[in-house]
Amino acid sequence: MADRKTAAELLKGAYRITTPEDNVTYYADFAKVYDSDFAAPMGYIYPRAVAEQYRAHAGPEDVPVADIGCGTGLVAEALGLSAANIEGFDISPEMLAKARDKGLYAVLHEADLTRPPEIKPRFGALVSAGTFTRGHLGPEPLEYALNLARPGALAVIGVNVEHFEAKGFGPMLEQLETAGRIRDVRREQAAYYEGNDTDYAGDEAHILVFRVV
């Protein structure tokens, strides 16, 4: 990035993304400053909230964990699990490189999450923060992500509140429950940020907690 952007400007750019190709292009630069110029100054606590919900509901069998849209690894940092128990999925090779440098994952997968995964269902848990939001993934990729999980797996998926309503996540969840693909759905509320006064200070997420059937 030629000019140093504020954290809010970086976020605004991310929310304007419309295609997987846009995502790859934008995060090629954003990855360089994601932790230092966005997460830290914004007081980005959302990954920690997702990790807390995982710990609150997970049992010993809920591994390995698939971190959906893992970015630079902030959820993995908050989980505090052994790297052997976490694999990350992201479309941005630059974001994956930052995560790789932290040594938090057993495997990192460069993946377009708008397409069904080619990996067999073997994960004991799915987690995600910051991926199901404006400019990023809608409800259909959430259904695709279920194909990574083995029966009984725990899912802890954060979805931006406004995005949840605008993109029809509620009806999708109802359809998945009716079809017998998920069960025991609950919804927790979480803030994205603390200690900042930008236009995004009040952003919130629904953290969806359920079991894959």
Backbone bond lengths (Angstrom), bond angles and torsions (degrees), N, CA, C in turn:
res aa  C-N    CA-C-N  psi(-1)  N-CA   C-N-CA  omega(-1)  CA-C   N-CA-C  phi
1 M - - - 1.453 - - 1.524 108.80 -
2 A 1.312 115.48 122.62 1.453 118.97 -174.10 1.521 111.46 -65.45
3 D 1.334 116.57 -43.94 1.460 121.39 179.32 1.516 108.98 -107.60
4 R 1.342 115.89 138.43 1.452 120.68 179.64 1.521 109.47 -68.93
5 K 1.316 117.75 121.45 1.455 121.56 -178.19 1.520 110.56 -99.56
6 T 1.331 115.45 152.87 1.457 119.69 175.32 1.520 109.06 -72.88
7 A 1.332 115.25 164.71 1.465 119.89 178.83 1.525 110.90 -59.26
8 A 1.343 116.62 -41.21 1.466 120.07 -179.62 1.524 111.09 -65.64
9 E 1.314 118.02 -38.06 1.460 120.99 177.68 1.526 111.35 -65.66
10 L 1.328 116.51 -39.32 1.457 120.48 177.13 1.531 110.50 -62.31
11 L 1.323 115.85 -42.92 1.460 120.42 179.77 1.522 110.92 -65.92
12 K 1.323 116.61 -42.18 1.461 120.61 179.67 1.527 110.28 -59.39
13 G 1.323 116.47 -40.80 1.462 120.18 177.16 1.524 112.03 -62.95
14 A 1.311 116.79 -39.89 1.465 120.92 179.37 1.522 110.97 -65.14
15 Y 1.326 117.32 -37.40 1.456 121.11 -179.86 1.530 112.69 -70.41
16 R 1.325 116.82 -16.02 1.467 120.51 179.89 1.530 113.14 -87.90
17 I 1.306 116.85 -5.20 1.464 120.63 179.92 1.530 109.72 -62.75
18 T 1.344 116.08 139.62 1.461 119.38 -179.28 1.527 114.09 -124.48
19 T 1.320 118.87 -19.60 1.469 121.06 -177.10 1.520 110.20 -134.45
20 P 1.329 117.86 160.46 1.468 119.96 173.86 1.526 112.50 -55.69
21 E 1.336 116.85 -36.44 1.461 120.46 179.63 1.529 110.99 -65.89
22 D 1.351 116.18 -39.42 1.464 119.98 175.51 1.520 110.68 -60.87
23 N 1.311 115.81 -40.08 1.458 121.75 -179.70 1.528 110.64 -59.34
24 V 1.323 115.86 -49.56 1.465 120.43 -179.54 1.523 110.50 -59.42
25 T 1.338 116.14 -44.71 1.461 120.66 -178.03 1.523 111.81 -64.91
26 Y 1.336 116.56 -46.54 1.464 119.92 -176.28 1.524 111.83 -66.64
27 Y 1.319 116.38 -45.20 1.461 119.51 -175.71 1.526 113.57 -75.80
28 A 1.326 117.22 -11.97 1.461 119.18 174.60 1.522 110.42 -58.89
29 D 1.326 117.04 -37.52 1.458 121.65 176.48 1.523 111.99 -91.73
30 F 1.333 116.24 -41.85 1.460 120.92 -177.07 1.525 111.27 -58.29
31 A 1.315 117.23 -34.07 1.471 121.31 -178.11 1.520 112.20 -56.19
32 K 1.327 116.53 -34.31 1.464 121.00 -175.85 1.528 111.78 -63.34
33 V 1.338 116.62 -29.55 1.468 120.01 -173.75 1.534 111.71 -125.17
34 Y 1.312 117.57 11.05 1.464 120.71 -173.24 1.525 112.00 -56.47
35 D 1.310 116.85 -50.68 1.464 120.01 -178.32 1.526 112.00 -71.93
36 S 1.338 116.86 -44.50 1.467 121.33 -171.84 1.525 113.76 -79.27
37 D 1.346 117.33 -39.23 1.462 120.38 -172.84 1.518 113.67 -103.99
38 F 1.318 116.94 -12.46 1.467 120.00 177.34 1.524 111.58 -115.39
39 A 1.328 117.81 -66.30 1.465 121.08 -171.69 1.521 112.56 -60.00
40 A 1.319 117.19 -46.83 1.468 119.85 -177.01 1.530 112.68 -67.44
41 P 1.337 119.53 -53.66 1.464 118.29 -178.09 1.525 114.53 -67.82
42 M 1.326 117.97 -26.54 1.464 120.31 179.23 1.532 112.02 -81.30
43 G 1.330 117.78 -9.41 1.459 119.35 -175.15 1.515 110.56 62.38
44 Y 1.323 115.28 51.14 1.473 122.91 -171.19 1.533 110.19 -76.47
45 I 1.322 116.19 96.80 1.464 121.75 -174.58 1.532 113.09 -101.81
46 Y 1.303 116.25 -3.19 1.470 121.99 -177.55 1.534 113.44 -55.76
47 P 1.333 119.84 -46.02 1.466 118.86 177.69 1.525 112.67 -57.95
48 R 1.317 115.79 -36.34 1.458 119.69 179.08 1.528 111.06 -65.97
49 A 1.338 116.75 -37.54 1.464 120.56 179.40 1.525 111.02 -64.90
50 V 1.332 116.76 -40.04 1.464 120.38 176.93 1.523 110.36 -64.32
51 A 1.324 116.49 -44.12 1.467 120.62 178.90 1.522 111.46 -61.37
52 E 1.326 117.37 -38.44 1.463 121.11 179.36 1.524 111.07 -64.09
53 Q 1.319 117.07 -39.11 1.464 120.05 178.11 1.524 111.21 -68.35
54 Y 1.321 116.63 -36.38 1.461 119.03 175.39 1.529 110.11 -60.71
55 R 1.310 116.42 -49.36 1.471 119.76 -178.72 1.527 111.69 -62.57
56 A 1.331 116.73 -33.67 1.463 120.49 -178.17 1.526 112.19 -69.40
57 H 1.307 117.87 -26.59 1.464 121.11 -172.99 1.524 114.62 -117.00
58 A 1.303 118.45 -12.24 1.468 121.10 -173.71 1.519 112.35 -82.32
59 G 1.320 114.37 145.64 1.446 121.33 170.26 1.516 109.76 -111.20
60 P 1.323 117.95 178.67 1.474 121.29 -178.87 1.527 113.30 -58.83
61 E 1.337 116.03 -24.45 1.467 119.82 -177.18 1.527 112.98 -82.32
62 D 1.336 118.45 -9.54 1.465 121.64 -173.21 1.529 112.58 -87.63
63 V 1.303 114.65 51.40 1.459 124.78 173.79 1.528 107.36 -142.83
64 P 1.324 118.68 157.95 1.465 126.22 -3.60 1.527 112.00 -71.38
65 V 1.317 114.85 162.83 1.455 122.60 -177.82 1.523 109.63 -101.23
66 A 1.337 116.39 133.57 1.462 121.76 171.28 1.523 107.77 -99.92
67 D 1.315 116.72 115.74 1.462 123.28 179.53 1.531 107.34 -92.15
68 I 1.338 116.30 105.22 1.459 123.01 -173.33 1.524 110.08 -84.72
69 G 1.336 116.74 118.95 1.462 120.21 -174.89 1.515 110.33 68.75
70 C 1.311 115.61 52.08 1.474 121.36 -168.51 1.521 114.38 -67.98
71 G 1.337 118.19 -21.08 1.455 119.94 -179.73 1.507 112.74 57.29
72 T 1.323 116.01 -131.87 1.462 121.29 -179.15 1.527 113.46 -86.18
73 G 1.338 116.78 1.66 1.458 119.50 175.17 1.507 116.30 98.05
74 L 1.334 118.04 23.72 1.462 119.83 -176.40 1.529 112.71 -68.62
75 V 1.334 117.45 -35.05 1.466 119.08 176.26 1.520 110.20 -67.53
76 A 1.321 116.88 -43.54 1.468 120.34 178.90 1.524 111.15 -60.29
77 E 1.326 116.73 -39.68 1.471 120.02 176.64 1.515 110.37 -59.49
78 A 1.335 116.24 -43.86 1.463 120.60 -177.30 1.528 112.08 -71.82
79 L 1.330 117.32 -31.56 1.460 120.10 179.03 1.519 111.99 -65.38
80 G 1.323 116.59 -40.15 1.455 120.61 178.88 1.517 114.18 70.36
81 L 1.329 117.56 20.88 1.453 121.03 177.86 1.522 110.58 -82.28
82 S 1.312 115.88 162.91 1.453 120.17 171.90 1.520 108.90 -61.07
83 A 1.331 115.98 141.92 1.463 120.42 178.50 1.525 111.43 -57.08
84 A 1.304 117.41 -29.09 1.467 121.12 -179.83 1.523 112.04 -62.20
85 N 1.335 116.87 -18.84 1.459 121.16 -175.32 1.524 114.01 -103.14
86 I 1.342 118.90 8.41 1.467 121.02 -177.71 1.525 110.09 -134.63
87 E 1.325 115.00 135.88 1.453 121.61 170.07 1.525 108.39 -125.42
88 G 1.322 116.33 143.43 1.454 120.79 -176.67 1.511 112.81 -112.42
89 F 1.337 115.33 147.21 1.466 122.81 179.13 1.524 109.13 -128.38
90 D 1.324 117.21 127.01 1.460 120.68 178.07 1.522 109.13 -157.86
91 I 1.336 116.19 153.28 1.459 120.52 -179.80 1.524 112.44 -84.75
92 S 1.333 117.05 -18.74 1.458 121.04 -174.10 1.529 111.99 -94.71
93 P 1.331 118.48 115.13 1.466 119.41 177.96 1.523 112.66 -63.96
94 E 1.332 116.96 -30.37 1.464 120.00 179.79 1.532 111.35 -70.87
95 M 1.314 117.10 -39.26 1.463 119.72 176.13 1.522 110.34 -66.42
96 L 1.320 116.70 -40.80 1.463 120.58 177.48 1.525 111.45 -62.48
97 A 1.320 117.08 -35.80 1.465 120.22 178.48 1.528 110.57 -63.16
98 K 1.333 116.46 -39.87 1.468 119.96 177.59 1.532 110.33 -64.89
99 A 1.335 116.53 -41.81 1.460 119.93 178.02 1.521 110.83 -64.30
100 R 1.316 116.55 -39.77 1.474 121.24 -179.53 1.529 110.83 -61.52
101 D 1.319 115.97 -38.93 1.465 120.21 -179.75 1.523 112.44 -62.05
102 K 1.334 117.28 -25.10 1.460 121.27 -178.70 1.526 112.84 -83.51
103 G 1.330 117.80 -13.99 1.462 121.02 178.04 1.514 114.45 65.45
104 L 1.330 116.48 36.39 1.465 121.22 -174.36 1.519 114.28 -97.24
105 Y 1.326 117.53 -11.22 1.459 121.49 -171.21 1.524 111.57 -126.48
106 A 1.330 114.54 146.12 1.459 119.64 173.19 1.516 110.34 -71.64
107 V 1.342 115.82 -40.66 1.468 122.59 -179.20 1.521 108.26 -144.01
108 L 1.329 116.28 143.98 1.461 121.90 173.55 1.524 108.19 -120.91
109 H 1.337 115.37 131.20 1.456 121.15 -175.98 1.528 109.65 -112.81
110 E 1.316 117.16 123.64 1.459 120.31 171.07 1.517 107.08 -81.20
111 A 1.319 117.13 112.51 1.464 120.28 -169.83 1.518 111.23 -144.15
112 D 1.324 115.64 137.82 1.462 122.73 170.38 1.524 106.84 -86.35
113 L 1.313 116.32 106.36 1.463 121.27 -172.64 1.519 112.97 -77.21
114 T 1.341 117.39 -1.98 1.461 120.21 174.00 1.524 111.09 -82.86
115 R 1.320 116.95 1.49 1.464 121.84 178.85 1.528 109.11 -121.76
116 P 1.326 117.63 148.96 1.469 119.61 178.38 1.524 110.82 -58.32
117 P 1.325 118.33 137.27 1.470 120.85 -178.82 1.525 111.59 -70.47
118 E 1.311 114.72 152.73 1.467 120.60 178.70 1.526 111.70 -98.68
119 I 1.308 116.73 8.96 1.461 122.12 -179.63 1.523 109.83 -95.91
120 K 1.308 117.37 138.89 1.458 121.57 179.79 1.532 110.66 -67.27
121 P 1.341 117.37 152.90 1.469 120.92 -178.48 1.526 111.96 -69.81
122 R 1.308 116.77 102.32 1.457 120.68 -174.89 1.529 113.94 -136.25
123 F 1.328 117.80 1.79 1.457 119.75 -176.00 1.523 111.67 -91.81
124 G 1.336 115.19 143.89 1.455 121.11 178.41 1.511 113.16 -88.35
125 A 1.336 117.13 -8.77 1.463 120.70 178.20 1.515 109.90 -159.93
126 L 1.332 114.84 150.03 1.455 123.51 171.59 1.523 107.65 -119.54
127 V 1.319 117.76 132.82 1.461 121.28 174.71 1.518 108.88 -132.53
128 S 1.332 115.86 153.95 1.460 119.09 178.60 1.517 110.55 -163.32
129 A 1.335 116.14 137.06 1.460 122.67 173.22 1.526 108.46 -139.68
130 G 1.321 116.98 129.39 1.457 120.84 173.83 1.508 115.11 85.40
131 T 1.319 117.70 4.56 1.468 121.39 -176.31 1.523 112.01 -102.50
132 F 1.322 117.26 -37.55 1.452 121.23 177.79 1.530 108.12 -94.31
133 T 1.333 114.51 82.02 1.459 121.28 -173.84 1.515 109.78 -153.77
134 R 1.308 116.63 176.28 1.459 122.00 -179.27 1.527 110.98 -54.65
135 G 1.337 115.70 132.19 1.447 121.27 -179.98 1.514 114.48 80.22
136 H 1.322 117.14 -0.37 1.460 120.50 -176.09 1.529 109.96 -122.88
137 L 1.313 118.77 -125.35 1.464 120.72 -171.04 1.524 113.04 -94.67
138 G 1.349 114.64 139.97 1.448 121.73 173.75 1.517 111.46 -94.68
139 P 1.334 117.71 -164.01 1.466 120.55 -174.17 1.526 114.80 -71.41
140 E 1.318 118.96 -29.58 1.471 119.83 -177.12 1.528 112.04 -60.84
141 P 1.346 119.39 -45.45 1.470 118.66 176.33 1.531 113.67 -61.45
142 L 1.340 117.26 -25.94 1.467 119.01 174.89 1.523 109.80 -63.51
143 E 1.322 116.37 -41.41 1.468 119.56 177.08 1.526 110.54 -64.08
144 Y 1.325 117.34 -39.55 1.464 120.53 177.19 1.527 110.81 -60.94
145 A 1.342 115.57 -41.16 1.465 120.17 -176.60 1.526 111.63 -61.37
146 L 1.319 117.20 -29.18 1.465 120.41 179.25 1.523 111.38 -59.60
147 N 1.320 116.15 -25.58 1.464 119.87 -179.11 1.525 112.79 -69.92
148 L 1.328 117.02 -10.22 1.465 120.38 176.13 1.525 112.01 -83.56
149 A 1.339 116.12 -18.52 1.465 121.17 -169.88 1.520 112.10 -96.38
150 R 1.308 115.47 141.72 1.458 119.39 173.97 1.528 108.81 -81.82
151 P 1.326 118.51 162.34 1.464 121.06 -179.88 1.524 111.97 -55.96
152 G 1.328 114.83 135.08 1.458 120.67 179.90 1.505 114.13 89.43
153 A 1.329 118.13 -4.51 1.460 121.19 -177.36 1.521 111.47 -62.90
154 L 1.315 115.46 148.20 1.460 122.86 175.69 1.525 109.35 -84.91
155 A 1.328 116.51 138.81 1.466 121.04 173.49 1.516 109.27 -122.60
156 V 1.328 116.57 131.99 1.461 123.11 176.87 1.528 105.82 -131.46
157 I 1.326 115.64 96.90 1.455 122.13 -169.00 1.527 110.27 -120.72
158 G 1.312 117.15 118.80 1.454 121.39 177.26 1.520 111.08 -86.40
159 V 1.340 116.25 135.97 1.464 121.90 177.48 1.524 108.41 -133.90
160 N 1.329 116.63 126.39 1.457 121.72 175.80 1.534 109.77 -52.23
161 V 1.338 117.24 133.88 1.462 121.78 -173.79 1.528 112.07 -58.93
162 E 1.326 117.45 -48.18 1.468 120.31 -179.41 1.532 110.37 -64.92
163 H 1.308 116.49 -40.26 1.459 122.22 179.34 1.528 110.42 -65.26
164 F 1.315 116.90 -37.74 1.468 122.72 178.65 1.524 110.20 -56.53
165 E 1.330 115.88 -46.71 1.463 120.24 -178.20 1.524 111.16 -74.28
166 A 1.320 116.75 -43.51 1.468 120.75 -174.48 1.520 112.69 -66.50
167 K 1.322 117.09 -33.89 1.467 120.88 -173.56 1.530 114.17 -102.52
168 G 1.322 117.31 2.52 1.458 119.35 173.88 1.514 115.44 75.67
169 F 1.320 117.27 37.96 1.465 119.49 177.19 1.525 111.65 -65.71
170 G 1.351 116.95 -34.86 1.459 119.85 -179.33 1.526 112.62 -58.86
171 P 1.338 118.51 -54.09 1.468 119.98 177.01 1.524 113.12 -59.03
172 M 1.342 117.01 -37.22 1.461 119.72 178.36 1.525 110.85 -62.17
173 L 1.323 117.69 -43.72 1.460 120.86 178.95 1.528 110.86 -62.91
174 E 1.339 116.21 -40.95 1.460 119.94 178.33 1.527 111.02 -62.11
175 Q 1.328 115.92 -41.49 1.462 120.14 178.44 1.527 111.31 -63.52
176 L 1.329 116.21 -41.55 1.458 119.99 -179.41 1.528 111.06 -66.98
177 E 1.337 116.86 -37.40 1.465 120.02 176.13 1.527 111.06 -65.49
178 T 1.333 115.94 -46.13 1.457 120.89 -179.47 1.527 111.38 -61.95
179 A 1.322 115.50 -36.76 1.467 120.63 179.80 1.514 112.68 -77.39
180 G 1.333 117.43 -4.38 1.456 121.08 178.95 1.514 113.99 75.79
181 R 1.333 117.42 27.49 1.459 120.56 179.58 1.522 112.31 -95.50
182 I 1.337 116.72 -25.59 1.458 120.82 177.57 1.528 108.69 -138.41
183 R 1.340 115.81 161.48 1.468 119.91 179.33 1.529 109.47 -149.89
184 D 1.316 114.74 166.80 1.477 122.14 174.69 1.526 111.83 56.03
185 V 1.329 116.68 46.74 1.466 120.64 -177.33 1.529 110.27 -76.57
186 R 1.299 114.86 130.63 1.457 120.22 172.35 1.521 108.46 -134.43
187 R 1.328 116.35 159.80 1.453 121.29 -175.15 1.526 109.59 -129.93
188 E 1.312 116.19 119.68 1.450 122.16 176.42 1.537 108.99 -106.51
189 Q 1.326 116.33 153.59 1.460 120.27 179.91 1.524 109.49 -105.71
190 A 1.324 116.47 141.07 1.470 120.39 -179.40 1.517 110.70 -146.04
191 A 1.316 115.77 145.72 1.462 121.61 174.47 1.526 109.82 -83.21
192 Y 1.312 115.52 151.38 1.459 120.64 175.17 1.522 111.95 -81.28
193 Y 1.345 115.73 -41.56 1.457 120.17 -167.98 1.521 111.02 -132.79
194 E 1.312 114.59 159.95 1.460 120.85 170.68 1.520 108.55 -137.28
195 G 1.304 115.93 146.11 1.453 120.78 172.85 1.516 115.97 69.73
196 N 1.342 118.12 29.67 1.463 119.12 174.23 1.518 109.24 -133.01
197 D 1.338 116.29 157.65 1.464 120.68 -174.77 1.526 111.96 -121.48
198 T 1.333 116.86 30.31 1.458 120.09 177.83 1.529 110.32 -80.99
199 D 1.325 115.52 176.93 1.461 120.98 177.66 1.524 111.99 -63.11
200 Y 1.328 116.80 -16.99 1.467 121.12 -176.20 1.524 112.65 -99.89
201 A 1.325 117.32 6.21 1.466 120.64 -174.00 1.522 112.90 -57.85
202 G 1.329 117.11 -32.60 1.455 120.19 -177.00 1.516 114.97 -91.84
203 D 1.326 117.87 6.85 1.473 120.03 -178.92 1.527 111.12 -59.79
204 E 1.324 115.07 138.26 1.459 120.72 179.73 1.518 110.55 -132.88
205 A 1.320 114.90 162.55 1.461 121.55 178.74 1.514 109.79 -130.40
206 H 1.327 114.86 149.37 1.457 121.04 163.05 1.527 106.37 -87.17
207 I 1.310 116.99 126.14 1.460 119.76 171.69 1.523 106.50 -99.28
208 L 1.325 114.38 110.91 1.464 121.45 -178.77 1.520 108.98 -85.67
209 V 1.318 115.98 125.94 1.461 122.25 179.14 1.528 107.77 -121.20
210 F 1.315 116.79 121.66 1.464 120.14 -179.76 1.533 109.79 -157.76
211 R 1.315 113.88 174.89 1.463 121.27 176.67 1.531 109.54 -111.32
212 V 1.318 115.35 141.03 1.446 121.78 175.99 1.531 108.79 -85.67
213 V 1.303 117.19 135.77 1.460 121.29 -177.85 1.533 109.58 -94.37
